[in-house]
Amino acid sequence: MSPASEPGDGDGAPSKAMLRRRLRRDRKQRERRQRQADAAGLNRHLLGMEAVCSAAWVAGYFAFDGEPDIRFSLTQLCRRGIGVVLPVVPETPGALLRFHRWTPATPLTVNRYGISEPRGGDVVPLEHIDTWLLPLVAFDRAGNRLGMGAGWYDRVLGEQKAKAFRLGVAWSDQEVDRIPVEPWDQRLDAVVTERESFHCEE
């Protein structure tokens, strides 16, 4: 049974909580060897995308909870002279993520969620970011994204004044037929997986 056919919110669609629980479990159960092989294909697709290669600044992430590992792509972008930033979780409740410049030489620390993040490094304003590489739990072809549930990226993307390219990064089996949408949810422009990259439907 696909996630999109499970019982959920009364109209035949699953709730966000049900999708998140099932797909996080499936993502973490992917074998390490398979995850590494699939990440190689995903990174090839990622580095072939015009919106990534032509950017001045790219916001990335470090893999956590079974997410695709894109550190190879981030390193290659740095070598090409493209600025790379990574999120730093704020200590103050309700504050936005900050994005610090990262290079392979940047020292790292581990935040309260167990995710590696830059220790130090210049804070880059949101308006400088041209392309976002966004981790996710599930996506659909319409560009809807289901995250981990804390709303970190929805709040940041909602604050960015200039429109930047939003690229979801996922395993292909994280695709579902439809994700329930809330007014504050921020859409993706495209998705890249180990199998393909595609622009989302209008």
MDAnalysis code that builds the backbone (N, CA, C; Angstrom):
import MDAnalysis as mda
import numpy as np

u = mda.Universe.empty(606, n_residues=202, atom_resindex=np.repeat(np.arange(202), 3), trajectory=True)
u.add_TopologyAttr("name", ["N", "CA", "C"] * 202)
u.add_TopologyAttr("resid", np.arange(1, 203))
u.add_TopologyAttr("resname", ["MET", "SER", "PRO", "ALA", "SER", "GLU", "PRO", "GLY", "ASP", "GLY", "ASP", "GLY", "ALA", "PRO", "SER", "LYS", "ALA", "MET", "LEU", "ARG", "ARG", "ARG", "LEU", "ARG", "ARG", "ASP", "ARG", "LYS", "GLN", "ARG", "GLU", "ARG", "ARG", "GLN", "ARG", "GLN", "ALA", "ASP", "ALA", "ALA", "GLY", "LEU", "ASN", "ARG", "HIS", "LEU", "LEU", "GLY", "MET", "GLU", "ALA", "VAL", "CYS", "SER", "ALA", "ALA", "TRP", "VAL", "ALA", "GLY", "TYR", "PHE", "ALA", "PHE", "ASP", "GLY", "GLU", "PRO", "ASP", "ILE", "ARG", "PHE", "SER", "LEU", "THR", "GLN", "LEU", "CYS", "ARG", "ARG", "GLY", "ILE", "GLY", "VAL", "VAL", "LEU", "PRO", "VAL", "VAL", "PRO", "GLU", "THR", "PRO", "GLY", "ALA", "LEU", "LEU", "ARG", "PHE", "HIS", "ARG", "TRP", "THR", "PRO", "ALA", "THR", "PRO", "LEU", "THR", "VAL", "ASN", "ARG", "TYR", "GLY", "ILE", "SER", "GLU", "PRO", "ARG", "GLY", "GLY", "ASP", "VAL", "VAL", "PRO", "LEU", "GLU", "HIS", "ILE", "ASP", "THR", "TRP", "LEU", "LEU", "PRO", "LEU", "VAL", "ALA", "PHE", "ASP", "ARG", "ALA", "GLY", "ASN", "ARG", "LEU", "GLY", "MET", "GLY", "ALA", "GLY", "TRP", "TYR", "ASP", "ARG", "VAL", "LEU", "GLY", "GLU", "GLN", "LYS", "ALA", "LYS", "ALA", "PHE", "ARG", "LEU", "GLY", "VAL", "ALA", "TRP", "SER", "ASP", "GLN", "GLU", "VAL", "ASP", "ARG", "ILE", "PRO", "VAL", "GLU", "PRO", "TRP", "ASP", "GLN", "ARG", "LEU", "ASP", "ALA", "VAL", "VAL", "THR", "GLU", "ARG", "GLU", "SER", "PHE", "HIS", "CYS", "GLU", "GLU"])
u.atoms.positions = np.array([
    [0.856, -1.202, 0.000],
    [0.000, 0.000, 0.000],
    [0.883, 1.239, 0.000],
    [0.621, 2.174, -0.904],
    [1.406, 3.401, -0.939],
    [0.956, 4.328, 0.172],
    [1.838, 5.230, 0.654],
    [1.454, 6.145, 1.725],
    [0.229, 6.963, 1.389],
    [0.065, 7.313, 0.104],
    [-1.040, 8.176, -0.280],
    [-2.377, 7.450, -0.265],
    [-2.396, 6.121, -0.080],
    [-3.655, 5.401, -0.050],
    [-4.037, 4.951, 1.355],
    [-3.262, 5.359, 2.358],
    [-3.595, 5.007, 3.726],
    [-4.734, 5.877, 4.226],
    [-5.527, 5.378, 5.194],
    [-6.572, 6.221, 5.772],
    [-5.947, 7.391, 6.501],
    [-6.664, 8.517, 6.544],
    [-6.048, 9.657, 7.208],
    [-7.005, 10.741, 7.617],
    [-7.239, 11.728, 6.721],
    [-7.927, 12.943, 7.155],
    [-9.400, 12.970, 6.786],
    [-9.975, 11.847, 6.405],
    [-11.400, 11.805, 6.161],
    [-11.771, 11.828, 4.696],
    [-10.856, 12.250, 3.803],
    [-11.179, 12.250, 2.376],
    [-10.328, 11.230, 1.633],
    [-9.765, 10.274, 2.354],
    [-8.964, 9.231, 1.722],
    [-7.493, 9.539, 1.695],
    [-7.104, 10.758, 2.086],
    [-5.693, 11.133, 2.076],
    [-5.109, 10.974, 3.476],
    [-3.833, 10.619, 3.575],
    [-3.224, 10.481, 4.895],
    [-2.938, 11.843, 5.507],
    [-2.891, 11.885, 6.821],
    [-2.512, 13.120, 7.502],
    [-1.012, 13.325, 7.372],
    [-0.574, 14.558, 7.646],
    [0.860, 14.847, 7.620],
    [1.597, 13.994, 8.644],
    [1.014, 13.841, 9.821],
    [1.686, 13.066, 10.863],
    [1.872, 11.613, 10.439],
    [0.865, 11.039, 9.775],
    [0.970, 9.653, 9.325],
    [2.020, 9.506, 8.242],
    [2.027, 10.431, 7.287],
    [3.040, 10.400, 6.230],
    [4.437, 10.530, 6.825],
    [4.584, 11.479, 7.723],
    [5.901, 11.728, 8.317],
    [6.397, 10.507, 9.091],
    [5.537, 9.881, 9.861],
    [5.931, 8.725, 10.654],
    [6.355, 7.554, 9.765],
    [5.558, 7.268, 8.762],
    [5.849, 6.132, 7.878],
    [7.102, 6.361, 7.046],
    [7.209, 7.531, 6.444],
    [8.311, 7.767, 5.522],
    [9.630, 8.007, 6.249],
    [9.613, 8.564, 7.440],
    [10.851, 8.656, 8.220],
    [11.349, 7.271, 8.598],
    [10.420, 6.404, 8.958],
    [10.805, 5.032, 9.296],
    [11.428, 4.340, 8.084],
    [10.762, 4.478, 6.925],
    [11.284, 3.828, 5.717],
    [12.640, 4.400, 5.319],
    [12.810, 5.705, 5.464],
    [14.063, 6.354, 5.077],
    [15.220, 5.864, 5.942],
    [14.977, 5.720, 7.228],
    [16.039, 5.267, 8.135],
    [16.376, 3.792, 7.948],
    [15.428, 3.016, 7.400],
    [15.667, 1.590, 7.211],
    [16.438, 1.272, 5.925],
    [16.638, 2.255, 5.072],
    [17.418, 2.039, 3.848],
    [18.831, 1.593, 4.236],
    [19.301, 0.512, 3.638],
    [20.619, -0.006, 3.983],
    [21.711, 1.003, 3.654],
    [22.738, 1.030, 4.500],
    [23.811, 2.015, 4.334],
    [24.476, 1.886, 2.969],
    [24.736, 0.674, 2.527],
    [25.395, 0.472, 1.236],
    [24.520, 1.001, 0.097],
    [23.208, 0.729, 0.174],
    [22.292, 1.226, -0.845],
    [22.206, 2.745, -0.804],
    [22.203, 3.292, 0.407],
    [22.141, 4.747, 0.563],
    [23.355, 5.413, -0.078],
    [24.532, 4.822, 0.096],
    [25.747, 5.389, -0.490],
    [25.715, 5.307, -2.011],
    [25.252, 4.171, -2.542],
    [25.168, 4.020, -4.000],
    [24.166, 4.996, -4.594],
    [23.005, 5.134, -3.946],
    [21.986, 6.057, -4.445],
    [22.431, 7.508, -4.326],
    [23.197, 7.822, -3.276],
    [23.677, 9.195, -3.107],
    [24.608, 9.597, -4.246],
    [25.368, 8.650, -4.770],
    [26.259, 8.966, -5.895],
    [25.448, 9.413, -7.106],
    [24.365, 8.694, -7.404],
    [23.513, 9.087, -8.518],
    [22.817, 10.404, -8.272],
    [22.349, 10.607, -7.051],
    [21.670, 11.856, -6.727],
    [22.615, 13.042, -6.880],
    [23.842, 12.900, -6.411],
    [24.804, 13.998, -6.533],
    [25.123, 14.313, -7.994],
    [25.160, 13.303, -8.851],
    [25.374, 13.563, -10.278],
    [24.240, 14.409, -10.855],
    [23.007, 14.042, -10.527],
    [21.866, 14.837, -11.015],
    [21.909, 16.256, -10.453],
    [22.246, 16.355, -9.193],
    [22.270, 17.657, -8.524],
    [23.279, 18.595, -9.173],
    [24.474, 18.093, -9.429],
    [25.522, 18.937, -10.014],
    [25.283, 19.230, -11.487],
    [24.306, 18.577, -12.092],
    [23.960, 18.862, -13.480],
    [22.852, 19.884, -13.634],
    [22.331, 20.397, -12.530],
    [21.208, 21.331, -12.607],
    [21.697, 22.770, -12.764],
    [21.123, 23.469, -13.727],
    [21.525, 24.834, -14.041],
    [21.345, 25.773, -12.851],
    [20.236, 25.621, -12.134],
    [19.957, 26.518, -11.012],
    [20.983, 26.362, -9.896],
    [21.616, 25.209, -9.818],
    [22.653, 24.976, -8.814],
    [23.992, 25.510, -9.308],
    [24.351, 25.149, -10.528],
    [25.683, 25.486, -11.053],
    [25.851, 26.970, -11.375],
    [24.745, 27.678, -11.609],
    [24.838, 29.100, -11.964],
    [24.633, 30.018, -10.761],
    [24.403, 29.444, -9.583],
    [24.125, 30.264, -8.397],
    [25.397, 30.918, -7.871],
    [25.232, 32.057, -7.220],
    [26.343, 32.668, -6.486],
    [26.423, 32.089, -5.074],
    [25.238, 31.852, -4.468],
    [25.164, 31.283, -3.123],
    [24.136, 30.161, -3.099],
    [24.535, 29.031, -2.539],
    [23.657, 27.867, -2.410],
    [23.536, 27.513, -0.928],
    [22.304, 27.334, -0.470],
    [22.066, 26.857, 0.896],
    [21.925, 25.340, 0.861],
    [22.782, 24.656, 1.597],
    [22.733, 23.201, 1.649],
    [22.360, 22.706, 3.027],
    [22.662, 21.457, 3.289],
    [22.405, 20.857, 4.592],
    [23.347, 19.667, 4.753],
    [23.502, 19.199, 5.982],
    [24.222, 17.957, 6.250],
    [23.205, 16.875, 6.589],
    [23.365, 15.711, 5.989],
    [22.380, 14.641, 6.099],
    [22.167, 14.203, 7.545],
    [20.906, 13.872, 7.843],
    [20.487, 13.466, 9.181],
    [19.254, 12.583, 9.031],
    [19.104, 11.593, 9.878],
    [17.877, 10.805, 9.923],
    [17.607, 10.069, 8.597],
    [18.683, 9.646, 7.913],
    [18.517, 8.907, 6.666],
    [18.375, 9.766, 5.423],
    [18.567, 11.086, 5.548],
    [18.464, 11.977, 4.382],
    [19.601, 11.706, 3.393],
    [19.415, 12.040, 2.122],
    [20.498, 11.897, 1.148],
    [21.710, 12.747, 1.530],
    [22.883, 12.166, 1.423],
    [24.123, 12.857, 1.751],
    [24.589, 13.637, 0.525],
    [24.627, 14.963, 0.619],
    [25.024, 15.806, -0.515],
    [26.353, 16.515, -0.247],
    [27.120, 16.029, 0.707],
    [28.369, 16.710, 1.019],
    [29.313, 16.736, -0.179],
    [29.289, 15.682, -1.005],
    [30.122, 15.681, -2.209],
    [29.769, 16.867, -3.100],
    [28.477, 17.094, -3.317],
    [28.052, 18.225, -4.152],
    [28.463, 19.557, -3.540],
    [28.294, 19.699, -2.233],
    [28.657, 20.957, -1.580],
    [30.147, 21.232, -1.721],
    [30.965, 20.195, -1.603],
    [32.412, 20.353, -1.769],
    [32.750, 20.771, -3.189],
    [32.104, 20.141, -4.173],
    [32.356, 20.486, -5.569],
    [31.946, 21.927, -5.865],
    [30.839, 22.368, -5.303],
    [30.407, 23.747, -5.517],
    [31.418, 24.735, -4.952],
    [31.941, 24.435, -3.773],
    [32.986, 25.296, -3.197],
    [34.185, 25.377, -4.129],
    [34.607, 24.256, -4.696],
    [35.758, 24.227, -5.590],
    [35.511, 25.019, -6.864],
    [34.250, 25.167, -7.242],
    [33.901, 25.944, -8.433],
    [33.740, 27.430, -8.128],
    [33.937, 27.811, -6.874],
    [33.832, 29.218, -6.502],
    [32.443, 29.663, -6.114],
    [31.524, 28.713, -5.939],
    [30.160, 29.041, -5.510],
    [30.114, 29.053, -3.984],
    [29.516, 30.093, -3.416],
    [29.396, 30.164, -1.970],
    [28.377, 29.158, -1.453],
    [28.740, 28.450, -0.401],
    [27.850, 27.462, 0.220],
    [27.582, 27.877, 1.654],
    [26.318, 27.826, 2.042],
    [25.947, 28.113, 3.426],
    [25.190, 26.924, 3.996],
    [25.301, 26.758, 5.316],
    [24.598, 25.694, 6.025],
    [23.810, 26.299, 7.184],
    [22.703, 25.663, 7.558],
    [21.881, 26.218, 8.634],
    [22.497, 26.004, 10.010],
    [22.256, 26.973, 10.877],
    [22.619, 26.878, 12.289],
    [21.338, 27.126, 13.085],
    [20.988, 26.174, 13.938],
    [19.757, 26.271, 14.718],
    [19.961, 27.274, 15.858],
    [19.081, 28.262, 15.987],
    [19.250, 29.273, 17.041],
    [18.900, 28.721, 18.418],
    [19.488, 29.324, 19.424],
    [19.182, 28.947, 20.807],
    [17.886, 29.595, 21.290],
    [17.548, 30.743, 20.710],
    [16.368, 31.487, 21.146],
    [15.104, 30.888, 20.549],
    [14.108, 30.530, 21.356],
    [12.852, 29.993, 20.825],
    [12.182, 30.973, 19.868],
    [11.717, 30.465, 18.739],
    [11.009, 31.303, 17.775],
    [11.899, 32.032, 16.799],
    [13.212, 32.014, 17.019],
    [14.129, 32.693, 16.094],
    [14.274, 31.876, 14.807],
    [14.685, 32.558, 13.742],
    [14.884, 31.898, 12.452],
    [16.232, 31.187, 12.402],
    [16.315, 30.180, 11.554],
    [17.604, 29.589, 11.241],
    [18.546, 30.669, 10.731],
    [19.821, 30.571, 11.092],
    [20.856, 31.413, 10.500],
    [21.642, 30.550, 9.519],
    [22.211, 31.185, 8.511],
    [22.967, 30.442, 7.515],
    [24.400, 30.970, 7.475],
    [25.341, 30.078, 7.826],
    [26.748, 30.421, 7.920],
    [27.502, 29.870, 6.718],
    [28.451, 30.641, 6.247],
    [29.271, 30.149, 5.133],
    [30.042, 28.899, 5.557],
    [30.127, 27.942, 4.629],
    [30.824, 26.676, 4.890],
    [31.793, 26.377, 3.762],
    [32.957, 25.853, 4.112],
    [33.890, 25.243, 3.169],
    [34.336, 23.932, 3.810],
    [34.998, 23.056, 3.059],
    [35.460, 21.801, 3.665],
    [36.394, 22.000, 4.861],
    [36.968, 23.195, 4.994],
    [37.870, 23.464, 6.127],
    [37.149, 24.044, 7.348],
    [35.862, 24.322, 7.240],
    [35.120, 24.935, 8.336],
    [34.951, 23.957, 9.499],
    [35.321, 24.351, 10.716],
    [35.090, 23.462, 11.872],
    [33.596, 23.294, 12.124],
    [33.222, 22.127, 12.637],
    [31.819, 21.796, 12.859],
    [31.553, 21.533, 14.333],
    [30.294, 21.693, 14.705],
    [29.823, 21.284, 16.017],
    [28.517, 20.533, 15.805],
    [28.025, 19.891, 16.843],
    [26.769, 19.138, 16.757],
    [25.712, 19.849, 17.589],
    [24.560, 20.154, 16.956],
    [23.519, 20.885, 17.679],
    [22.659, 19.943, 18.527],
    [21.653, 20.489, 19.143],
    [20.840, 19.707, 20.092],
    [20.025, 18.608, 19.420],
    [19.901, 18.673, 18.090],
    [19.196, 17.620, 17.368],
    [20.145, 16.520, 16.879],
    [21.444, 16.715, 17.120],
    [22.412, 15.746, 16.634],
    [22.862, 15.991, 15.208],
    [22.630, 17.194, 14.687],
    [22.991, 17.553, 13.317],
    [24.256, 18.397, 13.330],
    [25.196, 18.087, 12.453],
    [26.420, 18.885, 12.341],
    [26.107, 20.240, 11.727],
    [26.748, 21.286, 12.257],
    [26.576, 22.627, 11.715],
    [27.877, 23.406, 11.885],
    [28.068, 24.466, 11.080],
    [29.322, 25.225, 11.165],
    [29.513, 25.849, 12.541],
    [30.757, 25.825, 13.005],
    [31.126, 26.544, 14.227],
    [31.878, 27.789, 13.793],
    [31.211, 28.912, 13.866],
    [31.789, 30.140, 13.347],
    [31.441, 30.305, 11.880],
    [32.226, 31.112, 11.189],
    [31.937, 31.385, 9.781],
    [30.980, 32.551, 9.654],
    [31.102, 33.280, 8.560],
    [30.269, 34.463, 8.338],
    [28.805, 34.090, 8.183],
    [27.921, 34.882, 8.782],
    [26.483, 34.726, 8.569],
    [26.131, 35.410, 7.253],
    [25.474, 34.674, 6.363],
    [25.113, 35.194, 5.046],
    [23.632, 35.568, 5.062],
    [23.279, 36.808, 4.681],
    [21.871, 37.225, 4.686],
    [21.021, 36.364, 3.749],
    [19.765, 36.173, 4.106],
    [18.865, 35.340, 3.309],
    [18.749, 35.832, 1.872],
    [18.775, 37.155, 1.692],
    [18.573, 37.689, 0.336],
    [19.731, 37.366, -0.603],
    [20.866, 36.921, -0.072],
    [21.994, 36.556, -0.923],
    [21.870, 35.147, -1.496],
    [20.994, 34.336, -0.918],
    [20.895, 32.929, -1.329],
    [20.078, 32.816, -2.610],
    [20.684, 32.233, -3.637],
    [20.023, 32.078, -4.936],
    [19.276, 30.754, -5.051],
    [19.843, 29.700, -4.471],
    [19.284, 28.355, -4.613],
    [19.306, 27.655, -3.261],
    [18.180, 27.031, -2.948],
    [18.029, 26.270, -1.702],
    [18.007, 24.786, -2.018],
    [18.827, 24.019, -1.320],
    [18.783, 22.557, -1.377],
    [18.089, 22.107, -0.102],
    [16.867, 21.622, -0.250],
    [15.993, 21.427, 0.902],
    [15.771, 19.953, 1.199],
    [16.172, 19.498, 2.391],
    [15.845, 18.129, 2.787],
    [14.343, 18.032, 3.048],
    [13.817, 16.824, 2.996],
    [12.380, 16.653, 3.192],
    [12.072, 15.218, 3.586],
    [10.847, 15.025, 4.035],
    [10.372, 13.687, 4.378],
    [9.538, 13.117, 3.235],
    [8.768, 13.981, 2.552],
    [7.955, 13.529, 1.416],
    [7.746, 14.709, 0.466],
    [7.464, 14.380, -0.796],
    [7.166, 15.403, -1.800],
    [6.131, 14.858, -2.764],
    [5.459, 15.771, -3.477],
    [4.598, 15.358, -4.577],
    [4.973, 16.145, -5.828],
    [4.408, 15.760, -6.962],
    [4.789, 16.364, -8.243],
    [4.338, 17.808, -8.373],
    [3.430, 18.233, -7.513],
    [2.986, 19.624, -7.535],
    [3.934, 20.549, -6.791],
    [4.992, 19.988, -6.184],
    [5.970, 20.817, -5.487],
    [5.679, 21.010, -4.019],
    [4.763, 20.240, -3.475],
    [4.504, 20.327, -2.041],
    [5.539, 19.490, -1.291],
    [5.985, 20.031, -0.178],
    [7.062, 19.420, 0.610],
    [6.599, 19.174, 2.038],
    [6.882, 17.979, 2.535],
    [6.634, 17.658, 3.926],
    [7.974, 17.564, 4.634],
    [8.169, 18.421, 5.638],
    [9.419, 18.417, 6.379],
    [9.302, 17.625, 7.668],
    [10.196, 17.896, 8.592],
    [10.255, 17.140, 9.842],
    [9.193, 17.588, 10.851],
    [8.548, 18.716, 10.582],
    [7.442, 19.134, 11.432],
    [7.682, 20.376, 12.267],
    [8.933, 20.854, 12.334],
    [9.224, 22.026, 13.162],
    [8.988, 23.337, 12.422],
    [8.885, 23.305, 11.097],
    [8.612, 24.520, 10.325],
    [9.797, 25.436, 10.119],
    [11.028, 24.950, 10.374],
    [12.209, 25.802, 10.238],
    [12.308, 26.415, 8.847],
    [12.227, 25.571, 7.818],
    [12.420, 26.075, 6.463],
    [11.225, 26.872, 5.965],
    [10.017, 26.492, 6.331],
    [8.853, 27.272, 5.907],
    [8.953, 28.702, 6.414],
    [9.403, 28.882, 7.651],
    [9.514, 30.239, 8.195],
    [10.607, 31.032, 7.481],
    [11.748, 30.396, 7.239],
    [12.850, 31.100, 6.576],
    [12.474, 31.472, 5.143],
    [11.913, 30.531, 4.398],
    [11.545, 30.817, 3.009],
    [10.448, 31.869, 2.929],
    [9.570, 31.881, 3.921],
    [8.530, 32.903, 3.951],
    [9.072, 34.289, 4.219],
    [10.248, 34.369, 4.842],
    [10.874, 35.654, 5.156],
    [11.721, 36.187, 4.014],
    [12.174, 35.310, 3.121],
    [13.059, 35.762, 2.056],
    [12.271, 36.587, 1.044],
    [12.712, 37.802, 0.844],
    [11.962, 38.734, 0.003],
    [12.109, 38.414, -1.486],
    [13.330, 38.203, -1.943],
    [13.556, 37.894, -3.355],
    [13.307, 36.404, -3.578],
    [12.670, 36.068, -4.697],
    [12.374, 34.670, -4.996],
    [13.647, 33.944, -5.374],
    [13.927, 32.877, -4.670],
    [15.090, 32.036, -4.961],
    [14.593, 30.660, -5.409],
    [15.454, 29.912, -6.072],
    [15.092, 28.586, -6.575],
    [15.098, 27.591, -5.422],
    [14.034, 26.822, -5.324],
    [13.851, 25.888, -4.210],
    [13.874, 24.457, -4.738],
    [14.920, 23.752, -4.407],
    [15.127, 22.401, -4.920],
    [15.021, 21.393, -3.778],
    [14.012, 20.533, -3.838],
    [13.883, 19.465, -2.863],
    [14.859, 18.344, -3.167],
    [15.486, 17.803, -2.129],
    [16.470, 16.723, -2.280],
    [15.921, 15.507, -1.549],
    [15.732, 14.401, -2.274],
    [15.028, 13.270, -1.671],
    [15.394, 11.966, -2.363],
    [15.075, 10.866, -1.707],
    [15.081, 9.571, -2.368],
    [13.787, 9.444, -3.168],
    [13.841, 8.708, -4.257],
    [12.679, 8.600, -5.142],
    [11.468, 7.990, -4.444],
    [11.693, 7.098, -3.470],
    [10.553, 6.465, -2.808],
    [9.926, 7.352, -1.732],
    [10.365, 8.597, -1.636],
    [9.706, 9.560, -0.755],
    [8.586, 10.308, -1.476],
    [8.385, 10.016, -2.750],
    [7.306, 10.654, -3.502],
    [5.965, 10.039, -3.111],
    [4.949, 10.896, -2.937],
    [3.583, 10.456, -2.661],
    [2.648, 11.159, -3.644],
    [1.412, 10.680, -3.727],
    [0.459, 11.257, -4.677],
    [0.100, 12.689, -4.327],
    [-0.142, 12.919, -3.031],
    [-0.570, 14.267, -2.617],
    [-0.218, 14.492, -1.166],
    [0.313, 15.672, -0.880],
    [0.619, 16.079, 0.492],
    [-0.418, 17.109, 0.931],
    [-1.022, 16.941, 2.099],
    [-1.932, 17.974, 2.611],
    [-1.198, 19.313, 2.732],
    [-1.833, 20.395, 2.312],
    [-1.176, 21.704, 2.251],
    [-1.816, 22.669, 3.237],
    [-0.955, 23.385, 3.962],
    [-1.395, 24.446, 4.872],
    [-1.019, 25.802, 4.271],
    [-1.681, 26.883, 4.709],
    [-1.409, 28.200, 4.115],
    [0.052, 28.640, 4.226],
    [0.755, 28.189, 5.256],
    [2.138, 28.638, 5.481],
    [3.165, 27.764, 4.757],
    [2.747, 26.674, 4.147],
    [3.688, 25.770, 3.483],
    [4.312, 26.441, 2.259],
    [5.599, 26.232, 2.065],
    [6.343, 26.821, 0.960],
    [6.600, 25.741, -0.107],
    [6.274, 26.059, -1.361],
    [6.380, 25.092, -2.446],
    [7.800, 24.981, -2.984],
    [8.063, 23.833, -3.606],
    [9.323, 23.588, -4.303],
    [9.190, 23.967, -5.777],
    [10.305, 24.374, -6.364],
    [10.354, 24.596, -7.805],
    [10.743, 23.326, -8.548],
    [11.520, 22.485, -7.913],
    [12.006, 21.263, -8.555],
    [12.400, 20.268, -7.478],
    [12.621, 19.024, -7.904],
    [13.057, 17.957, -7.001],
    [14.170, 17.182, -7.690],
    [15.152, 16.753, -6.918],
    [16.203, 15.874, -7.432],
    [16.238, 14.623, -6.561],
    [16.331, 13.462, -7.223],
    [16.449, 12.183, -6.530],
    [17.603, 11.413, -7.153],
    [17.803, 10.179, -6.695],
    [18.849, 9.341, -7.283],
    [18.510, 8.922, -8.701],
    [17.246, 9.049, -9.101],
    [16.804, 8.608, -10.431],
    [16.658, 9.731, -11.445],
    [16.341, 10.949, -10.964],
    [15.999, 12.010, -11.901],
    [16.021, 13.367, -11.212],
    [15.905, 14.390, -12.037],
    [15.582, 15.726, -11.546],
    [14.443, 16.227, -12.417],
    [13.516, 16.964, -11.823],
    [12.370, 17.454, -12.591],
    [11.842, 18.733, -11.981],
    [11.236, 19.566, -12.821],
    [10.562, 20.769, -12.347],
    [9.136, 20.403, -11.958],
    [8.653, 21.019, -10.910],
    [7.351, 20.674, -10.377],
    [6.238, 21.264, -11.237],
    [5.088, 20.619, -11.194],
    [3.932, 21.069, -11.960],
    [3.402, 22.376, -11.370],
    [2.901, 23.208, -12.257],
    [2.285, 24.458, -11.794],
    [0.966, 24.165, -11.090],
])
